[in-house]
Amino acid sequence: MTKVKEFLSKIQSDNINRKIHNLIIIGLIGVALILAGSFFFDNSDEEEPQLQESFSEISKDMDYEKKIKLELEEILGAIEGVGKVDVMITIANESEAEIAYSTTESQNVTQEKDNQGGQRITDQKNLTETAVMVNENGGNTPFVTRENRPEIKGVMVVAQGAHNPDIKYRLDQAVQTALDLPSYKVVIYARKN
């Protein structure tokens, strides 16, 4: 701070133009405000972890969908006479995780009698549920007891050999069996030449 005072007194003693003097002072004040603002206000977004969680959920569902799609394309393409296969899967909902909870229950019964012979009984029950947390990768995350995969709404298969009704039937049966889907959720189309 003393260096700044010495610098300002030197500027005044050298008879520098008054406008330059004011500009330098305004500039120093501006720099001080910027430094103070960055010191007192944290610019990190609190939404960033939430965004990362939602992106990881989306990516988890996309990975599941992509995995099923690739596995189906590979296995269906291995059927004799099928040829090149493309698969499209439609998912109905997102994956859901069931979290373990620690439950604490307490009960408090109070009996009161007044001077006139009346009696009042108060029964109060408290139930507290707390998510069970586990230490994972240096942070606490909820303990997942079960994870439900997304529901597959439908599957569309486009295959070279689907011109042949026998191959089309085998493809339909293979998809229904592999994904445990009813026939109305599976469509098979022949690939154009």
Backbone hydrogen bonds, N-H to C=O, Kabsch-Sander energy under -0.5 kcal/mol:
donor,donor_aa,acceptor,acceptor_aa,energy
5,K,1,M,-1.9
6,E,2,T,-2.5
7,F,3,K,-2.4
8,L,4,V,-2.5
9,S,5,K,-2.6
10,K,6,E,-2.1
11,I,7,F,-2.1
12,Q,8,L,-2.1
13,S,9,S,-2.2
14,D,10,K,-1.8
15,N,12,Q,-1.1
16,I,11,I,-1.4
21,H,17,N,-1.9
22,N,18,R,-2.2
23,L,19,K,-2.3
24,I,20,I,-2.4
25,I,21,H,-2.0
26,I,22,N,-2.6
27,G,23,L,-2.6
28,L,24,I,-2.4
29,I,25,I,-2.3
30,G,26,I,-2.5
31,V,27,G,-2.4
32,A,28,L,-2.2
33,L,29,I,-2.3
34,I,30,G,-2.3
35,L,31,V,-2.4
36,A,32,A,-2.5
37,G,33,L,-2.7
38,S,34,I,-2.3
39,F,35,L,-1.5
40,F,36,A,-2.5
41,F,37,G,-2.3
42,D,40,F,-0.5
43,N,41,F,-0.6
50,Q,46,E,-0.5
51,L,47,E,-2.8
52,Q,48,E,-2.6
53,E,49,P,-2.3
54,S,50,Q,-2.5
55,F,51,L,-2.7
56,S,52,Q,-2.3
57,E,53,E,-2.2
58,I,54,S,-2.5
59,S,55,F,-2.9
60,K,56,S,-2.2
61,D,57,E,-2.2
62,M,58,I,-2.8
63,D,59,S,-2.7
64,Y,60,K,-2.1
65,E,61,D,-2.7
66,K,62,M,-3.1
67,K,63,D,-2.7
68,I,64,Y,-2.4
69,K,65,E,-2.4
70,L,66,K,-2.8
71,E,67,K,-2.5
72,L,68,I,-2.5
73,E,69,K,-2.6
74,E,70,L,-2.3
75,I,71,E,-2.6
76,L,72,L,-2.9
77,G,73,E,-1.8
78,A,74,E,-0.8
79,I,76,L,-1.2
82,V,79,I,-1.8
86,D,158,V,-2.4
88,M,156,M,-2.6
90,T,154,G,-2.6
91,I,89,I,-0.5
92,A,151,E,-3.3
93,N,151,E,-0.5
96,E,148,N,-2.1
98,E,146,R,-3.6
99,I,97,A,-0.5
100,A,143,F,-2.7
102,S,130,T,-3.6
103,T,101,Y,-0.6
104,T,128,T,-3.0
106,S,126,N,-2.8
108,N,124,Q,-3.0
110,T,108,N,-0.5
110,T,122,T,-3.2
112,E,120,R,-3.3
114,D,118,G,-2.1
117,G,114,D,-1.5
120,R,112,E,-3.2
122,T,110,T,-3.5
123,D,121,I,-0.5
124,Q,108,N,-2.9
124,Q,122,T,-0.6
125,K,123,D,-0.5
126,N,106,S,-3.2
128,T,104,T,-3.2
130,T,102,S,-2.4
132,V,100,A,-2.7
134,V,141,T,-3.0
136,E,134,V,-0.7
136,E,139,G,-3.4
139,G,136,E,-1.6
141,T,134,V,-2.5
143,F,132,V,-2.9
144,V,142,P,-0.6
145,T,98,E,-2.7
145,T,143,F,-0.6
146,R,98,E,-1.2
148,N,96,E,-3.4
149,R,147,E,-0.5
153,K,90,T,-2.8
153,K,151,E,-0.6
154,G,90,T,-1.3
155,V,185,K,-2.6
156,M,88,M,-2.7
157,V,187,V,-2.5
158,V,86,D,-2.7
159,A,157,V,-0.5
159,A,189,Y,-2.4
160,Q,84,K,-1.7
161,G,82,V,-3.2
162,A,159,A,-0.9
163,H,160,Q,-0.7
164,N,161,G,-1.7
168,K,164,N,-2.4
169,Y,165,P,-2.2
170,R,166,D,-2.2
171,L,167,I,-2.6
172,D,168,K,-2.3
173,Q,169,Y,-2.6
174,A,170,R,-2.4
175,V,171,L,-2.4
176,Q,172,D,-2.2
177,T,173,Q,-2.4
178,A,174,A,-2.7
179,L,175,V,-2.2
180,D,176,Q,-1.0
181,L,176,Q,-1.4
185,K,182,P,-1.7
186,V,183,S,-1.6
187,V,155,V,-2.4
189,Y,157,V,-3.0
191,R,159,A,-2.4
